[in-house]
Amino acid sequence: MKNMNLPSVSVGFPVYNEEATISEVLESSHRLLANSGLDYEILVCNDGSTDRSPEKIREMVGRFPDIRVINHPRNIGIHASFEHLYKESRKDFIFVNASDRQWDTAIILKMLPLVRKCDIVIARRKKKNYGLWREFISWFFNMVPRALFGIHTFDAGAVKLMKREIIEKFTLVSKTPFSEAERLIRATRAGYRIIDYPVETSPRRSGRSHGIRMGVLFGAMADVWRVWYAIYFRERSARAVKRV
C-alpha cells in the first residue's frame, strides 16, 4: 500500500568506479524503499566506470528490474552525472545520494516528513570527513553565497531532498559542481524554503575520492563570477527592458 501522506521520490546514484560498494548500496536502498510504502523510483548513472561497477549494476538490475540505469560511454564528471539524474527523474521530489556509503539512504525516511514545511532539505553533515584543504574549500564555497548573495546554503555539497519543480524551473549558468549552490541561491531568491537536517556520515571505506581537482576548483571560481553576473546584471537588465 502506497503512503499517501508523503510525496513520491526519485532516488538517484551517480557511479564512477564504485565496485566495492555499489551492489550493497543498491540492494539496501531497494529493500528500504520497497518496504517503505513510498511511491518511488531508483535511478543509477554509470559515469563511464572502468572497473567492475557496470557488471555489478547489471547484476542488481537482474535482481531488481525496476532500477533504471543511465550509461555514459566515457567519464564526464560528477556535475554532469547529477544533472543527468535530475533530468531523468519523474517523481515529485529528488534525492541523489553518493554511491560510496558515506550517506545512509535511510535518512530519506526522516527527511521526507519535513517537506510539509519546506521545499528543499539539506542533509548537513555534522562532521565532514575531510582533510584541512578540502575543509577549507567546502567552507569557502558555502561562505560565497552568504557574502555575495545573502543566501545561507548550509552545506551545498551535501545530499539533498529537493522538489523536482525547482530543477525544472531554473536555467543554471554553472558548469561545475557549484551548480548545487547556484540552484539553492536561485531557489531561495524565488521564495522556495530551505532547511537543514543534521546527519552523521561515514568516511569512505574503499576506493578513491574523486574530489576537488585544481581544474574543477578554478572552474568553480569562474562559476561564482558567472552566477553573480547573471543575477545582478543580466537579470536586472532584462527586468529594466520589460519596464520600458
C-alpha positions in Angstrom: 0.0 0.0 0.0 1.4 3.4 -1.0 2.0 6.0 1.7 -0.3 8.8 0.5 0.8 11.2 3.3 4.3 11.6 1.8 5.3 12.8 -1.7 6.7 10.5 -4.4 10.5 10.5 -4.6 13.2 9.7 -7.2 16.3 8.3 -5.6 19.4 8.6 -7.8 23.0 7.3 -7.5 25.9 8.6 -9.6 28.6 5.9 -10.0 32.2 6.1 -11.1 34.4 3.2 -10.1 32.5 2.1 -7.0 32.7 -1.7 -7.5 33.3 -2.2 -3.8 30.1 -0.6 -2.6 27.5 -0.2 -5.4 25.9 -3.7 -5.0 25.3 -3.2 -1.3 24.1 0.4 -1.8 21.6 -0.6 -4.4 20.4 -3.7 -2.7 19.9 -2.0 0.7 18.3 1.0 -0.9 15.9 -1.1 -2.9 14.8 -3.1 0.1 14.4 0.0 2.2 12.2 1.8 -0.3 10.2 -1.3 -1.3 9.2 -1.7 2.4 8.6 2.0 3.0 5.2 2.3 1.3 6.5 5.3 -0.7 5.9 5.9 -4.4 9.5 5.9 -5.6 11.9 5.1 -8.4 15.6 4.3 -8.3 18.0 5.6 -10.9 21.7 4.9 -11.4 24.0 6.9 -13.6 27.2 5.0 -14.5 29.6 7.7 -15.5 32.0 5.7 -17.7 33.3 3.4 -14.9 36.4 1.4 -15.8 36.2 -1.1 -13.0 33.5 -3.8 -12.4 30.8 -1.2 -11.5 28.9 -1.8 -14.7 28.8 -5.5 -14.1 27.7 -5.0 -10.5 24.9 -2.7 -11.7 23.7 -5.2 -14.3 23.6 -7.9 -11.6 21.4 -5.6 -9.4 19.1 -4.8 -12.3 18.8 -8.5 -13.0 17.5 -9.0 -9.4 15.6 -5.7 -9.2 14.3 -4.9 -12.7 12.7 -1.6 -11.6 16.1 0.0 -11.2 16.6 2.4 -14.1 20.2 2.8 -15.5 21.8 5.7 -17.4 25.1 4.9 -19.0 27.8 7.4 -20.0 30.2 5.9 -22.6 33.0 7.9 -21.0 33.6 9.7 -17.7 32.2 13.2 -17.9 32.2 14.1 -14.2 30.0 14.4 -11.2 28.4 17.6 -12.2 27.1 16.1 -15.5 26.0 12.9 -13.7 23.9 14.8 -11.1 22.3 17.0 -13.8 21.5 13.8 -15.9 19.9 12.2 -12.9 17.9 15.3 -12.2 16.7 15.5 -15.8 15.6 11.8 -15.8 13.8 11.9 -12.5 10.0 11.6 -12.7 8.7 11.8 -9.1 7.7 14.9 -7.1 11.0 15.1 -5.1 14.5 14.1 -5.9 17.1 12.6 -3.6 20.6 12.0 -5.2 22.8 10.1 -2.9 26.5 9.1 -3.1 27.4 5.5 -4.0 30.3 5.2 -1.5 28.2 4.6 1.6 29.0 8.0 3.2 25.3 8.8 3.5 22.8 6.1 4.5 19.8 6.2 2.2 17.6 5.5 5.2 17.9 9.2 6.1 15.3 9.9 3.4 12.6 8.4 5.7 13.4 11.1 8.2 13.7 13.9 5.7 10.5 13.3 3.7 8.1 14.4 6.5 10.0 17.7 6.7 8.9 18.7 3.2 5.4 19.6 4.6 7.1 22.9 5.7 9.8 23.4 3.1 10.9 22.7 -0.5 14.5 21.6 0.0 16.0 19.6 2.9 19.8 19.6 3.0 21.4 16.6 4.9 24.0 18.8 6.5 27.0 16.8 7.7 27.7 17.1 11.4 31.3 16.3 10.7 32.9 16.3 7.3 35.5 13.6 6.9 37.9 15.9 5.0 41.5 16.9 5.3 42.3 20.6 6.0 42.4 21.6 2.3 39.0 20.1 1.5 37.6 21.5 4.6 38.7 25.0 3.6 37.3 24.6 0.1 34.0 23.5 1.5 33.9 26.4 3.9 34.8 28.9 1.1 32.1 27.8 -1.3 29.5 27.8 1.4 30.6 31.3 2.5 30.5 32.7 -1.0 26.6 32.6 -1.3 26.3 34.4 2.0 28.8 37.0 1.2 27.7 37.7 -2.4 24.0 36.9 -2.4 22.9 36.9 1.2 21.9 33.2 0.9 22.6 30.5 3.5 23.3 27.3 1.7 24.1 25.3 4.9 26.1 22.5 3.2 25.7 22.9 -0.6 27.8 19.8 -1.4 25.7 17.6 0.8 22.9 15.2 -0.2 19.6 17.0 -0.7 15.9 16.2 -0.9 14.5 18.7 -3.4 11.2 19.4 -5.1 11.5 18.4 -8.8 9.9 21.6 -10.0 12.9 23.5 -8.7 15.1 21.5 -11.1 12.8 22.3 -14.0 12.3 25.9 -13.2 15.8 27.4 -13.2 18.3 27.5 -16.1 21.7 27.4 -14.5 24.9 29.0 -15.8 27.3 27.0 -13.6 29.5 24.4 -15.4 30.9 22.7 -12.3 29.5 21.3 -9.0 29.0 24.9 -7.9 25.6 24.4 -9.7 24.4 22.9 -6.4 25.0 26.2 -4.7 23.6 28.2 -7.6 20.4 26.2 -7.6 20.0 26.9 -3.8 20.7 30.6 -4.4 18.1 30.9 -7.2 15.5 28.8 -5.3 15.8 31.0 -2.2 15.6 34.2 -4.2 12.4 32.8 -5.8 10.8 32.2 -2.4 11.4 28.4 -2.0 12.0 27.3 1.6 15.2 25.5 2.5 16.0 23.8 5.9 18.9 21.7 7.0 18.7 18.3 8.7 22.0 17.4 10.5 23.2 13.9 9.9 26.1 11.7 10.8 28.1 10.5 7.7 30.7 7.7 7.4 34.2 8.1 5.9 34.8 6.5 2.5 35.8 2.9 3.3 37.1 1.9 -0.1 38.1 3.2 -3.5 39.4 6.7 -4.2 37.9 10.0 -3.6 37.1 11.8 -6.9 37.0 15.1 -5.2 38.4 18.6 -5.9 40.9 18.8 -8.7 42.6 22.2 -9.5 40.8 22.4 -12.8 37.4 21.9 -11.1 38.4 24.4 -8.4 39.3 27.1 -10.9 36.1 26.3 -12.9 34.0 26.7 -9.7 35.6 30.0 -9.0 34.7 31.1 -12.6 31.1 29.9 -11.9 30.9 32.2 -8.9 31.5 35.1 -11.3 29.1 33.7 -13.9 26.3 33.4 -11.3 26.9 36.9 -9.8 26.9 38.4 -13.3 23.8 36.5 -14.4 21.8 37.6 -11.3 23.0 41.1 -10.8 23.5 42.3 -14.3 21.8 40.1 -16.9 18.6 39.6 -15.0 18.3 43.2 -13.7 18.9 44.4 -17.3 16.2 42.1 -18.6 13.7 43.5 -15.9 14.7 47.1 -16.8 13.9 46.4 -20.5 10.5 45.0 -19.6 9.6 48.1 -17.7 10.4 50.4 -20.6 
